Amino acid sequence: MIRNDRIDKLIEFLSDIISSKIIRLDTNTNDELNVIRAMKKLKLDFDDSLQFHVCQKNDLKIISYDKHFDKTTIKRLEPNDVKL
């Protein structure tokens, strides 16, 4: 967004996250090492592997249309499966 001169939209997005009920889960170096291992084992790209690891570590399900997660041990829900 910065490269596309959308800084105001980025500020708005991050501000929305701060004011929402979204919880941010950070990773450390050990987590990132496990992400790389999961990439290799599960044949996932980095982003999918990161999401997999965070969900696995925190006993979470993932909400995604991405069927790559179906070959993992985490439960994948599609957005229309989630009741708010």
C-alpha positions in Angstrom: 0.0 0.0 0.0 2.9 2.3 0.6 4.3 1.7 -2.9 0.9 2.6 -4.3 0.6 5.8 -2.3 -2.3 4.4 -0.2 -0.8 5.3 3.2 -4.1 6.8 4.4 -5.9 3.6 3.7 -3.2 1.6 5.5 -3.5 3.9 8.5 -7.3 3.4 8.4 -6.9 -0.4 8.1 -4.5 -0.6 11.1 -6.6 1.7 13.2 -9.6 -0.6 12.5 -7.7 -3.6 13.7 -6.7 -1.7 16.9 -10.3 -0.8 17.6 -11.7 -4.3 16.8 -11.8 -7.5 18.7 -9.1 -9.0 16.5 -6.2 -10.5 18.5 -2.8 -10.3 17.0 -0.6 -13.3 17.4 3.1 -12.6 16.9 5.8 -15.1 16.1 9.4 -15.5 17.3 12.5 -16.9 15.7 11.7 -20.5 16.9 8.2 -20.2 15.4 9.6 -19.0 12.1 12.0 -22.0 12.1 9.0 -24.2 12.5 7.2 -22.3 9.7 10.1 -23.2 7.4 10.0 -26.8 8.5 6.2 -26.9 7.8 6.8 -25.4 4.4 9.1 -28.3 3.5 7.0 -31.0 5.1 3.6 -29.9 3.9 4.6 -28.3 0.6 3.0 -25.0 1.5 4.2 -21.5 0.6 5.5 -19.3 3.4 2.2 -17.4 4.0 0.2 -20.6 4.2 2.8 -22.2 6.4 2.8 -19.3 8.8 -1.0 -19.4 9.1 -0.8 -23.1 9.7 1.8 -22.8 12.4 0.0 -20.0 14.2 -3.3 -22.0 14.2 -1.6 -25.2 15.3 0.4 -23.5 18.1 -2.7 -21.7 19.4 -5.2 -24.5 18.9 -7.2 -22.5 16.3 -9.1 -23.3 13.2 -8.5 -21.4 10.0 -11.1 -19.5 8.0 -10.1 -19.6 4.3 -11.2 -20.7 0.9 -7.7 -22.0 0.3 -7.9 -25.8 0.1 -4.2 -26.2 0.6 -5.0 -26.3 4.3 -7.1 -29.4 3.9 -3.9 -31.5 3.7 -2.8 -30.2 7.2 -3.9 -31.2 10.7 -5.9 -27.9 11.3 -9.6 -27.6 10.6 -10.4 -25.3 7.7 -13.7 -23.4 7.7 -15.0 -21.3 4.8 -16.2 -17.8 5.6 -19.8 -18.8 5.0 -19.4 -21.6 7.7 -18.8 -19.0 10.4 -21.7 -17.6 12.3 -21.0 -14.2 13.9 
